[in-house]
Amino acid sequence: MQYKRILLKLSGEALMGEQQYGIDPERLSEYAEDIKAVIKKGVEVAIVIGGGNIFRGLSGASQGMDRVQGDHMGMLATVINGLALQSALELQGVETRLQSAIKINEVAEPFIRRRAIRHLEKGRVVIFGGGTGNPYFTTDSAAVLRAIEIKADVILKGTRVDGIYTSDPEKDKNATKFDSISFTDVLSKGLKVMDTTAFTLSQENELPIVVFDMNTRGNLMKIVSGENIGTVVNV
């Protein structure tokens, strides 16, 4: 395997499948099967999921809600998604721990870095919920922060697009895909990979990012096996 320890970043919207909101059990099951496959190869997997399928603090703020309150609601949404993915993984026989950045001890462990690393070493999947525990920070920032803390080899950002393009491929038929690109080029070209805070943190810590299509079955295994899937952002 090319990577020993990965941080998989999933968007909340990805869990909707073909639905308009909420969680699609079929999509959840597919993700769990793909994650189980790489676990069986000895890869250590940590996961951060967004909460956009349930609630976005930023969209709430745009409609007059207090931004901090909205972000706290978004953090709870990520815990809900984490619980759903944990259940799906355990149905596949994969030992899983959910750790939350906000105290919610009845349903999740508190985030403790050394405990998270120990879980990974024992072959358990660790899902990080609650974002960073602070408002104004996205789950992209949480993903990069947790990846650095657990010394992950790479961040795998699973999206519905198969990499980074010169423009939005869903709107521009002439958009071309990058197989690899530097952090500097992403910034100079104004390409959207992650929010600026998360992206800068990843760049400063020389943590590579791979953007790929998580909805195509087997892609996760191909990446950890070293196949050229998606787009690699590196120093």
Secondary structure as GFF3:
##gff-version 3
##sequence-region A 1 235
A	DSSP	beta_strand	5	10	.	.	.	ID=ss1
A	DSSP	three_ten_helix	13	16	.	.	.	ID=ss2
A	DSSP	alpha_helix	25	39	.	.	.	ID=ss3
A	DSSP	beta_strand	44	49	.	.	.	ID=ss4
A	DSSP	alpha_helix	57	62	.	.	.	ID=ss5
A	DSSP	alpha_helix	67	91	.	.	.	ID=ss6
A	DSSP	beta_strand	96	100	.	.	.	ID=ss7
A	DSSP	beta_strand	109	110	.	.	.	ID=ss8
A	DSSP	alpha_helix	113	121	.	.	.	ID=ss9
A	DSSP	beta_strand	125	129	.	.	.	ID=ss10
A	DSSP	alpha_helix	139	149	.	.	.	ID=ss11
A	DSSP	beta_strand	154	159	.	.	.	ID=ss12
A	DSSP	beta_strand	164	165	.	.	.	ID=ss13
A	DSSP	beta_strand	177	178	.	.	.	ID=ss14
A	DSSP	beta_strand	180	182	.	.	.	ID=ss15
A	DSSP	alpha_helix	183	189	.	.	.	ID=ss16
A	DSSP	alpha_helix	196	204	.	.	.	ID=ss17
A	DSSP	beta_strand	209	213	.	.	.	ID=ss18
A	DSSP	alpha_helix	219	224	.	.	.	ID=ss19
A	DSSP	beta_strand	231	234	.	.	.	ID=ss20
###
